[in-house]
Amino acid sequence: MIKAKIVGAGGYGGVGITELLMRHPEARIACLVDVTDVGSPMSALYPHLAGFCDMKVSAPDSPEAQAPADVVFFSTPDGVGMQLAEAELKKGARVIDYSGDFRFNDAETYAEYARRIGRDPAHKSPHLLPQSVYGLAELHRAQIGKGQKLVGNPGCFAVSCLLGLSPAIRNGLVDLASLICDCKTGVSGAGKKPAASFHYPARYDHMNAYRLTGHQHVMEVERELGLLAGGPVRVTFTAQVVPTCRGILSCLYGTLRPGVTPAAVADAYKAFYAGSPFVRLYDRTAAIGTAHVRGTNYGNLIVDVDERTNRLRVVSHIDNLMKGQAGNALQNMNLLFGLPETCGLDRAGQYP
C-alpha cells in the first residue's frame, strides 16, 4: 500500500487529493500537513469528509509530518516545494509539486517564470530542476513512469491549452504564428485564501480578463508546444474569470496550413490520443460544456475546422481542480508507481 503525505492539506488542492486518495485501492493517507488549522480534524475543515477522513492536521515540524512516506504531494504555493522537496526525496519519497517550482528544468527559465508572478527569481534548489519532469501524462507518459522521483504538476490553464493544441502542433497542421488561446476559468482557480476581488459581491454577475501583461502559464504552454514543434512557439493568451465555481473552457485557434483537410485534423487528434484514457474527442455537433467534466479527470475536446476562415477551432473543457490539479497529480502518482493511470480516477462526475 502506497503511503501518501499531503503538505498543504487545508487548501482546495489538498482536499482534492484527499478525496481521491480515500477511494484509491492502492494508497492510503499517512499524514496531512499544514501551517494552519493544526490539530483540527480534516472533517472539521471540510464537513463533507466526516466519517471518511477525520485525520488531524499536523504541523510541518511534528514527528508524524517528518516521518517518511512513499509519495509526497506539495499542494502549496510557489516557493514551498523548492525548500522542502529535497528532504523528502532523501527519505525515499517520490514528490509531486502543484506549484511552478519544478515545472521548468533550468534556473534561467524558472527565473523568468518567477519574475512574472513577482517572486524572487533565484530558485532555492536549482540542482533539482534537471531531475524534474513536467507532469502532463498525455505528453510525458514515458518519462513520468521511468523511475522518476520528482514531478512538477502543470498549471490548470496550461493543461487545457496543451490538450487542445498539442496534436495540431505535433503534426504541423497550423501556422505557428496564428495561435490564440482564449481561456475562461471558475473562481476556485484563485484558491481558498480570501481576497477582495473574489468576495461574492465583487464576483457575482461579473466577468473580467486579467494578467494581460503576461500570464505565468503561458510559459508552460509555449515551452511544451515548442518541444513538439522543434522550435520556438508563441501564443496570444487571454485568461478570464467567470462567475462559476469550477471548470475551465478554452477556445483555441490556429490557421490551417495549405492542404490540411478536416479529415486530416480528425485523424491526427484520434491518433495522438489513442493511448490517453482521459481525453475524449467530439465534433462540432456535441452539446457539451464544463458541467460534463465536473469532478472528473477528463479533458473533453471539441475538434472543429471553420472552413470559411480555414481555421482550426478546439474547445477544451477540464475541471480546474481535477485534470487541472489534484486528479492530474493522482494520475502522475499512478504512473510513478507502475499502476494503471486510471486507478482511482476512472469515474463519471455528477450532473447537473
N, C-alpha and C positions, 0 to 999 in steps of 0.2 A: 504494500500500500504506500503510495506517494504521500509524504508528509509535507504540507504546504504552510508557509508563513506568509501572512498578508501584512505589509507595512503600509500604513495609511488606510487602515481598515474602515475608518469612520466616514470617508467620502463616498461619492457615488461610484467611483471605480472600485473602491474597497467592498462596498456592499454588493456590487455586481458580481465580483469574482467569488464572494462568499456564497451568494445564491447558487452559483453554478457548481462550486466545489461540493456543496451539500448534496447534490444529486449525482456527483461523479462516481462511477463504480470502482475506480482505481485510485482515488485520492481521498485524503481527509485533511481537515484544517487542524494544524498543530498549534498555531498561535495567531492571535490578532493583535497588531501593534499600532499604537498611535500616540501622538503627543497630547491629545485632548481626550476627554471622557475616560481617562484611565480608571480602571476599576468598575466601570459600568458594563453590564451585560450588553452584548450586541443587540439583543432583542429589546433593550430599553431605548437604544438609539433608533432602531427600526422595528416597531412593534409587530410588523407582519412576520418577523422571524421568531416570535415567541413559540417555544416548544420545538423549534427547529435548530436555532443557533442561539443558545443562551450563554455562550462562552464570554468571559470578561475580557475587556480590552486591557492589554499590558503596556506598561511604559517601555520605551526603547532600551533602557538600561536594566530592565528586570532580568532575572535569571532565565525565565521562560522565553523572553524575547531574544536572549543571547544564545539559546540552545540551537544546535544545528538542525537544519531542515533539508529536505531534498530539493525543494523549489521555493524561491522567494519572489513574491510579486511586490514590486515597489509601485503602489498606487499613490504616488507622491508628486508634489510639484517639482519643477525643474530645480536642479541643484542638490537634491537629497540623494538620489541614487548614486551619483558620481562619488559621493563621500562615503557611502555605506556598502556599495556593491562588492568591493574587493574583499572585505572581511567575510562576507557570506560565501564568496567564491572559494576563499581559502578553507572554509569549513566543509567544502564539497558540494555546495548547493549550485543549482542552476538558477540564473537570475533573469527575470523578465521585468523590464522597467517601462512604465507607462509614459514617462516624460520624454523630452527631447535629448536627455543626457547621453543616450547611446544609439541614436538614430544615424549618426554620422561616423565615419571611420577615420577621420583625421582631425587634428586640433584646429586647422585653419578653417575647415568647413563648419565645424562646431562654433567657432568664434563668430562667424558671420550670422549663424542662426541666433546665437546669444545676443548679439547686438540688436537684432530685430525685435526681441522681446525685452530689451532693456536690462539684460543681465551682464555680469562680469564675463567677458569673452574668454577668460582663461579657464580651461577645463581642469577640474581638481584631480582627475585620474586619466591623463591623456594616454598613458601606456595601455589602458584597457580598450581604447577606441578601435584599434585594428582587430581586436578579438571579437567585437560585436557584429551581429548580423541584423539587417533590417527585417523586422518580424512580420512581413506580409507573405503568408504561405503561398499565395497564388503566384508570386514572383520568385520566392526564395525557398521553396519547399525543401529542396535537396540540402541546402546549406543549413537550414534550421535543424534538420533531422540527422546531421552527420557529426555526432559527438559535440554539438555546440553547447556552450556554457552560458553565454551572455546574449540576450536578445533585446533590442530596442523596439518596443511596440510602436506601431505607426500612429500618426495623428489621424483623427477621425475624418477631417476633410480630405486628407491625402488618400485614405483608403477609398473613399467614394470616387475620387477622380482617377486614381490609378486603376481600379477595377474597370472603370468605363473606357479609359483611353489606351491601356496597355496593348490590347490586341491590334488596334489600329496602328500604333507606333511600331510594334514588332514586325508587322507585315508591310510597312511602308505604304499604307493606304491613304495617308493625308499629308498635306503640305505642312511641314513643321512650323512654319511661320504663322499659321492660321488658328492656333489652338486657343479656345476660350473655355473657361470653367466658371460657370455661374451657379453658385452654391448657397443653399439655404439650410439653416440648422435650427433646431429647437433650443429652448433656453437652458436645458440641462447641460448643454455643452460648456457653459460657463462654470460648472462645478457647484458644489454645495455652499461654499462660503458666500454670505450675503453681500450684495453690492447695490448701491443706489440705482444704477441703471437697469438692474434686474428685479427691482422691487415691483410688486404686482401692478400698481397704478402706472408705473413707467413702462411696463412691458405689454399690458393688455391692449389689444386692438392697435398694435404698433409694430412696424417692421422697419429695419434700417440696415444699411451696409456699414461695414466697419473695417478698419486697418487697410484702407485703400493704398496707403503708402508702402505696404509690403507685409502680407500675412506670413507668419512663420512656416506654415505648412506648404507654402509654395516651393520652398527649398527642397522638401522631400519629393514633391511631385516632379519637379524639373530634374532632380538628380536621378530618380528611378526611370523616368522616361528617356533621359539622356543615355542611360546604360542600355536600354532597349534599342535606341536609335543609333547608337555608336557615335554620338556626337552631341553637342550642346542642344538643349531644347528650352524654349521659353514659352510661358503660357500667360494669357491675360486672365487673372483670377479675381473674382469678386465674392467675398463672404458676406452673407446677410443673416440676420437673426429674425425669426418669425415667431409669433406667439403660440407656439406649441411646446409641449414638454420635451419630447424626444423625437429623433429622426433627422436624417439629412437627405435632401433631394438636390442632386447636382445635375444641371443641364450642361452637357459637354459638346463642343462643336469643333469641327475641323473641315477644311475644304478638301474634297477628294482629289487625288492625283488623276491625271488624264487616263482614261481607260478603265478605272475602277468601277465595277458594277455593284448594284445592291446584292446580287447573289454572291459575289466575291467577298463582300463585307460580312454577310451572314455566315459564310463558310469559315472565314478567318476567326470569328468570335467563337463559333462552335468548336473548332479545333483547339484554340488556345485554352478554353476552359473545359476540355473533355475530361480532365482528371481533377477538377475542382468541385467538390461536392456542395460548397456553399455559394456558388454563383449560378443564378438562374437567368436564362435569356428569354426575352419576349419580343414580339414585333409591335408595330405601332397600334395595333388594334387592342392591345391589352389594357384593361381597365384596372390598373394597379396604382398604388401610392405608398406612402411611408407606413400607413397602418398595416400593410401586409408583410412588413419585416419587423414590426414592433416586438421586442422581446426575443428576437432570434439572431442567429449569427449569419443570416443570409444576406447576400447582395443581389437585388433584383435589377436587371438591366434591360431597359427597352432600347433595342438597337435599330436605328432607322436611317434611311437616306432620304433627304429632301432633294428629289431630282430636279425640282425647279431651280434651286440655287446651287446644286451639286455639292451639298454639304452633308457630312456625317453628323448625325444627332444621336447622342446616347443620353438617356435619362437614367441616372443611377440612384437607387434607393438603398439606404442602410439605416440601421438603428445605431445612433452615435455612441450609445452606452454598451452596445454588444459587439457587432462587427467593427465598430469604431473604437472599441476599448476592451471591456472585460471578456467578451466572447472570443475576440481575436487573440487575446492573451491566453485563454484556455486552449484554443486551437494550437497555439505555439507550444504550450506545455505538453500537449499530446504528442506533437512531433518530437520534442526533445526527449521524451521517454519511450519512443518507439510504439506509441499507441495509435490506433486509427484516429485521424484528426477530427472525426465526427463524434468521438467518445464524449458523452455528457453534453453534447450540443445539438444532436440531430432531433430537434423537436420543433413543432409548429408554435407560433406565437398565439396571442389571444385576439379575438375580434368580436365585436367592434372595440 
